[in-house]
Amino acid sequence: MVSPGERRAWAERELEVAGLTGIPCPFQRNANCNKKGGVCSLRMFEKIGEGPVQPRGPLITTCPNRFLERDEIFHWVSETILGTAMPLVLSEVGFLDRLVPSSDETADEEGEGDFIGRIDNVLVHPDRVPIQWCALEIQAVYFSGRSMRQEFVMLSRHEGEDFPFPTAHRRPDWRSSGPKRLLPQLQTKIPTIRTWGKKMAVVIDRGFFESLVGLERERYLSNAEIVWFVVDYGSEYQTWSLQRGDVAYTKLDASVKALTGGTPLSKERFEEELIKKIRSIYPSHDFSTRE
């Protein structure tokens, strides 16, 4: 938990240097924060009347580095899929090569490593021969709404001990995070990975997982193509710590449906929504006087 004084100091520094350059990331080893403003999670806040600001709901992860706390996700994924808690962890492993060699050729030295697609992490069992591994993708959530700059302005001026109410409305953008970002990654990589007899692990937080629509699960790991690892955050001693949540075994097709799912509105309700938007943008326009 940050003190009011620390909040003000960090906000002032952000406004001065346009980024928390040089601030150590608490969730990575020997690395500085690379997220503008240092905002790695968001949470809903509520204020009723003159009452205090109250937090509501879970933390929403907005920076993938937030998942790296204590390397817990690597231990968890590896225990589940590879049967060891201490895997070898490889990052940004090339998967799609820019060159397409013919059947009797290999890529020349100039083209080696010229990858146009990478896997976030590959976890490898340290002892088994032949090599045993699984792929791992980590997906945080984008948010929509005003930039965070106004929050830093407000925090730099706030003198009270109480937590101030946010200056602008922001919300998690599940559609950009899921169908637009994560889904293409899965559709590109899993067809090949499953032909190799390997699994894809995907780490997301509780809020992201609950945005999936009707995810159909497999009963056994052996039948799964994707294993979803759902992270929770527990509050102890006024700090938030990453905790293991649910594990869900799924096929690629079921995951695609869950990421893109939703029930279309009826034509009548859709047109009602259109009229509401028109009235909010063009208040003088009145459909009721038209035939």
Number of C-alpha atoms within 10 A of each C-alpha: 9 10 10 17 15 12 17 20 14 21 25 18 17 20 16 10 10 13 18 22 16 10 13 14 19 15 16 16 12 8 12 16 20 18 16 14 21 18 15 21 16 17 14 15 13 13 12 8 7 6 8 13 16 13 14 10 9 16 19 24 27 21 19 17 19 17 25 16 17 14 15 16 21 22 18 18 25 24 15 15 21 21 13 16 16 17 20 14 16 14 12 11 15 16 16 16 16 14 15 11 11 8 6 5 8 12 15 9 8 7 13 13 15 14 14 11 16 16 19 16 19 20 23 20 22 15 11 10 7 7 9 14 21 19 22 25 19 20 22 23 26 18 19 13 11 13 11 15 16 15 17 21 16 17 24 21 11 16 13 10 9 10 16 17 16 16 15 11 10 16 15 19 14 21 15 15 19 24 17 13 15 19 17 12 16 18 14 13 17 19 12 12 17 15 9 9 10 19 23 23 26 21 23 22 27 19 19 22 21 11 15 18 17 14 21 15 16 17 11 10 15 12 13 19 23 27 24 22 24 21 23 19 18 15 10 8 8 9 10 13 13 19 15 15 12 12 17 20 21 21 17 19 14 17 24 20 16 19 24 14 16 11 6 8 10 9 9 9 11 11 12 12 13 11 16 12 12 15 14 10 10 11 10 9 12 11 10 6 6 5 4
